[in-house]
């Protein structure tokens, strides 16, 4: 079998990029030829995906946060066009097209090849916290186009959890295969803990601080504003509390959030790391006391389980995909009430740390990339008629 993997960007090594990398590498280990078609790829990702052939268009694309305004979002049509041309250039030698992040789900149809969509997130359009009437109209139109394109061109939809399966059904009236992702975390992270003092100095922290960490690009779907609001309510009760926001913060939402933090007088309690490497994220897990994920439906899945691998207690909003598995397996707290949940963890910290340690062992045993790849490969064979 030969698989053409399509993803919008490989310019930063976030959760979607890690998924593509792990799938590609694990397929290759099973003798399944594959290449990755994408609009751009960074040197960091090229190094991590070494051994996989990556193809890009002849023109340069840089990572763009395209959901902040109507004008910037229109750039997605240019991206879809060039991604489609890239797919058309290479698809003939492959048995199947495996698509990932939007607009990949718009570019693989009508080519005579089976299409399997690993739906990391349901596309939202013009994701602006204060949309104008025109933006709301454009979003409604975008959703209708999306429904049409997916139902016309996608043979099978895969998701990682029940919540996203429900979202796929609600938008596309389609059932999904649930395939939980794998989690990548070191088994021995003592060396990371040995670098605590360097991290404390870099971010103005100390061992006496109660460090609340949120990992992910600073954007409306990750909903960092809720973490800031919780901090505001807790600072009197927990004078040692600090909030660490780890992720790309070069976009209008992040600028607005920084202004909000300044107005609240919380600049000394909220630390933005900017874009950080995977290794540095692991280092941050090793020094934090708690991870919070007030995430809306899209994104944040891998970070929850990575944190648990470090024995860090987690709080996940019930609106994020990972929450169903966290709740089903009693791996952490699922709640919209960050304030009460953080208080409870602070007051019973030893108990929560032990629960998180055991949860981390469950994650390492059950959420692996080889298992994810094997499940995806079985679906690939099924759609290609090779499962006999």
N, C-alpha and C positions, 0 to 999 in steps of 0.2 A: 504494500500500500504506500501511496505517496500523498502527502498532505500539504496544501498551501495554507499557511497561517497568516491571517490579516489582522493588523491592529493599527489604530490611528497613529499613535506616536510611540516611539521607544526612546525618547529623549531624556526622560527621568526614570529612575528605578523605583517606581511606586508599586502598589499591589498588582495592578493589571500587567505591568511589565514583568514583574516577577513570575506571574502565572504563565505568561507566554514563554518566558525563558525556561521555566521548569518543564512545561509541556513539551517544548521543542527538544530539550536535552534528553528527557526521559523517553520520548518517542524514538529518538535516534539510538538510544541504548537498546531499544527493542527491535532495531533494524528497520524502522519506519522512516523513510526519507522525508524530509520536510524543509521548507524555507519559510522565512518570515518576510512579508511585504508590509512596509510601513512608510510613513511620510518623512520621518527623520529618526536618527539613532545617534546617541551620544557615545563618546569614547568609553565612558564608564560601562554602559550597557553592552557595547561591543566586546569589552573585556569579559564581562560576566557571561555573555552568550557565546563565547568563543567555541568554534566548531560548528555553529549554525550559520548557514548562508543567509544574509540579510540583504534585501533589495529595496532601493528607494527611488523616487522619481529623479528626473534630470534637473529639476529646479529645487532650490533650497526652501525648506519649511522649518520654522523655529516654533518651539512650544508656545501655544497661545491660549490664554484663558478666554474662551469664546462665548461664555454665557452671561457676561455682565451687562451687555447692552444689545439693542437690536442691530446696530451697525456692525459691531464686532462679531456677532453671531452669524451674520450673512456670509462671513468668510468660510463657514463650514461647507458651503456649496462648492467652493474652489477646492477644498480638501477632498470632498467626495468625488469630484471629477478626476483629480489626479490619482486618487487611490483606485478608482475604477479602471483608469488606464493602466495602472500597474498590474492589477489583477488580470486584465485582458491580455497583457503581455506575457504572463507566465502560466496561466491556468491550464493550458492544454496538456502539459506533461504530468498533471496531478489527477488523482482519483477523487479528491474531495477538497472543498474549501471550508476551512474552519475560521470563522470570523469572531472578532472580540469587540473592542470598544467602538461606539458610535463615532463616525458614520460608516464603519465597516459593515453594519447590517443593511446599508443601502447600496452596496457596490458589487455584490457577488451574484445577483440573479440573472436568469436568462442566458446562462453560459453552458448549459447542459451538464453541469456538475452538481452533485449533492452539496448542500450547504448546511453546516451545523454551527449555530450561534451559541457561543459561551457568553451568556448575557450577564456580564459583571454588574451592570446597572441599567435600569430602564432609562432611555434618553429623556432628559428634560430639556426644554427649549427656552432660551432667554431667561435663565435662572436669576432673576433680579428680585431682591427683597422688596422693592418699591416700584413695581412695573406700571408703566403708563397704559392707557387704554389700547394704544397701538401695539405695544409689546404683548399685552394679554391676547389680542387678536392674532398676532403672529404666532404666539405659542400654541394657541388652539389649532391654527392651520398646520403648524409643524407636527403636532401630534397626529392629525389626520393623515398627513403624508407618511409619517412613520408607520402607522398601522397598515397602510396600503403597501409600502415597500417591504415590510417584514412578511406579511401574509402572502405576498406575491413571490418572494425569492428564498425564504428560509424554510428548509425541510424539517429541521429539529431544533428546538430551543433547549439549552441546558442552563441551569442556575445552581447556585451553591446552597440554597436554603428555601424553606417553605414560604417565607415572607416574599421573596422575589418570585417564587412560583405563582403566588397569588397575584402579584403585581402584573406578571406576564399575562395571566388569564384575564385580568380586569381590562388590560389595554388591548390585547390581541385576540382574546377568546381562544387561547392556545394552552394546552397542557405542556408541562416542562418535565425534563429529566432532572432530578436533583442529584448533583455531583459535588459533594463538599471539597473545597480546596485543600491542598496540603499546606503545611506550615514549616517554615525554615527558621530554625533557631539553634544556636550552639548548645551542645550538651555540657560543656565546661565553660562557664563564664566567669570564673574566678579572676582571669586575667583582665576582664573588663572592669570588675569591681576594684581591682588594684589601681585603676586610673581615676578613681573617684575624686581625688583632690584636684586633679587637673580640670575635671569637669566642673567642680564647684567654683574654682577660680574663673573659668571661662564664662560662666553664666551668673556669677554673683550669688552663688548659693552656699549653704553650709550644711553640715551633718545634722544641725539642730532644726532645719526647716522640714516641714511636712510638704513634700513635693508631689503635686498633682500634675500628671503628664497627659497631654492629648496629642496624638500623632496623626498627621494627615495634612494635605494641602489646606491652607486657610481659605475656606470658601463657604458659601451658604449651606451646601449639603452636609458639610462636616459640622456646621453649626457651633463654632467656637464661642459665639456670643453668649450661649447658654452657660458655658463653663465660666466665663467672666462674671456673669450675673450671680452665679452660685458663689464665686469667690467674694464678691461684694457683700453678700449676706453672711458669709462665714468668717470674715476677717476679724470681727470682734470676738467671736467664740474661739477661733483658732488663730491667734496672732502670728503663729509660726508658718501659716500656710502660704505656699507660693504656687503659681500656675505656670507651667512650661508648655508652650505651644510649638511643636516640632513639625515643620513643614514649609513648603514654598509660600512666602507671604508677599509676593509681587503681583498684586491684583487689586482692583477697586474695593472688593469686600474687605480685604486685609487693611487697606488704608482707612476705611470707615471704622473698622474695629479698633484700630490704634487710636483714632480720634476719640472714640467712645471711652476707651480705657483712660485716656488723658483727662477727659471731662470728669471721670469718676475718681481721679486721683490714685489710680492703681498702677502707675508706671513702675513702681518699685516692687510690685508683686507679680506682674505678668511679664514673662520673658519669651521673646520670639527668637527661635534659633535660626530661622530661614531654612533653606533647603539643606538637608544633611544626608550623609551616606547611610546605607543600611547598618554598617558597623557602628556608626555613632548613635543611631537609634537604639541599637542593642545596648550601648553604653548608658544611654538615658534610662532604659528599663532597669538597669542594674543599680541606679541611684534613686529612682523615684519610689514613693510610698504607695501610689495609687494611679491607675489609668482610668480616664473617663472618656466616654464616647456618646455624646448627646447628638448622634448622627441621625439624619433623616434617612429615607430608604436607601439612598445610593452611597456606596463606599464604606470603607473602614473595616471590612470583614477580617482581613489578615491580621491587622494590628491588635485586635482583641485577643486572638489566640497566641500571637507572639508574646504579648505581655504576660499571659498565663504561663508560658514556658519559662519565664523568669521568676515565677512565683509571685507576681504582682496582682493584687486584687483589682478587679475591673467592675465598672458600672457602665451598662449599655442601655441606651434608650430602646424601648420596644419597637420603635420605627425603623431600626437598622436591621439589615439582613442577618447578622450574626446573632441577634438576640434570641432567635428561636432555638438554636443549638445551645447557647449559654443557659437558657432556661430549662430545656429538656434534660440536660445533663448536670444541672445544678453547678455550673462552673463559676458563676459570679452573680452579681445583682443586675436584674433587669428592672429599670424604673425610670420614670420621668422626673422623679424628685431627687435631684442631685444633692441638694442641701442635706436632707434627712439621711440619705444613703452615705454621704461622706462622713457625717457625724457618727453614724453607727459603726462604720469601719474604723474611724479614729478611736472610738471608745472600746472596741473589741478587736484591736489590731492583731494580736497574736493568733486569735482564732481564725480571722480572715486570711492571714498569711499561710496558715497550715492548710486551710481549704484550697487556697490558690496553688500551693505546692502540689497537692494531690490532683487538682484540675490540670496542671501543667503536664503531669505524667499521663493523664488521659489523652490530652491533645497530642503528645508525642507518639502515642501508640496508635491513635485512630485517624489523625489528620496528617497523612503523609503524601508527598508528591508521587511516589510510585503507585499508591492506591488511586489517587486522582487520575493519573495517566492511564492506568489499566481500565478504569471505568469509562473514560473518554474513548479509549481505543475500541472497547466493545460497542459503544454507540456508533463510532465511525464505521466499523465492520457491518453493523446492522443496516445503516443507511445505504451502504454500498452493496448490500446483498452478499456479504462475505462471512456471515455468521453461521452458515450451515456446517 
